Amino acid sequence: MGPTPDAQDQPSDDLGAYVGLDADDAGDRARRRGWTTVRSLPPGAIITMEYVVGRINFEVAHDRVVRCWRG
């Protein structure tokens, strides 16, 4: 198992504020706030569970963010 990520290595951001935003606007906002990787996924997508410091994940349905999480 890898080391535990340091929360200080990531932008301080309110992830709940992304829910409901247009996917493109959410991605632009995340990059402006310092996220190094922005990943948009469709509902039910099969993904790896590896944690990547500086990555923000969006679950997007009908061009709107419905869920958001770090790593």
C-alpha positions in Angstrom: 0.0 0.0 0.0 1.3 3.5 -0.9 1.8 6.4 1.4 -1.2 8.4 2.5 -1.6 11.6 0.4 -1.0 14.9 2.1 -4.1 17.1 1.9 -1.9 20.1 1.7 -0.7 19.0 -1.8 -4.2 19.6 -3.1 -6.3 22.7 -3.7 -8.6 23.8 -0.9 -12.0 23.6 -2.6 -15.6 23.0 -1.9 -16.3 19.9 -3.9 -20.1 20.2 -3.4 -20.1 23.5 -5.2 -19.3 21.6 -8.5 -22.5 19.5 -8.4 -25.1 20.9 -10.8 -22.6 22.9 -12.9 -22.2 22.4 -16.6 -19.4 19.9 -17.1 -17.2 22.2 -19.2 -17.6 25.1 -16.7 -16.8 22.8 -13.8 -13.6 21.7 -15.6 -12.5 25.2 -16.3 -13.3 26.2 -12.7 -11.3 23.3 -11.3 -8.2 24.1 -13.4 -8.4 27.8 -12.3 -8.5 26.6 -8.7 -5.3 24.6 -9.1 -6.4 21.0 -9.9 -3.7 19.4 -12.0 -6.0 16.6 -13.4 -9.7 16.9 -14.1 -11.5 13.6 -14.9 -15.1 13.5 -16.2 -16.8 10.1 -16.1 -20.2 8.9 -17.2 -22.5 7.4 -14.5 -21.5 3.8 -13.7 -18.1 4.0 -15.3 -15.6 1.4 -14.3 -12.5 3.1 -13.0 -9.3 2.3 -11.1 -9.4 3.2 -7.4 -5.8 4.5 -7.3 -5.6 7.8 -5.5 -3.9 10.6 -7.5 -3.0 13.8 -5.6 -4.2 16.9 -7.4 -7.0 15.1 -9.4 -10.6 16.0 -9.2 -13.2 13.6 -10.5 -16.6 14.5 -11.9 -19.5 12.1 -12.6 -21.4 13.7 -15.5 -24.9 13.0 -16.7 -26.6 15.1 -19.4 -23.7 17.5 -19.4 -24.1 18.3 -15.7 -21.9 17.3 -12.7 -23.9 15.0 -10.5 -21.0 13.9 -8.2 -17.5 15.1 -7.4 -14.6 13.6 -5.4 -10.8 14.0 -4.9 -8.2 11.7 -6.2 
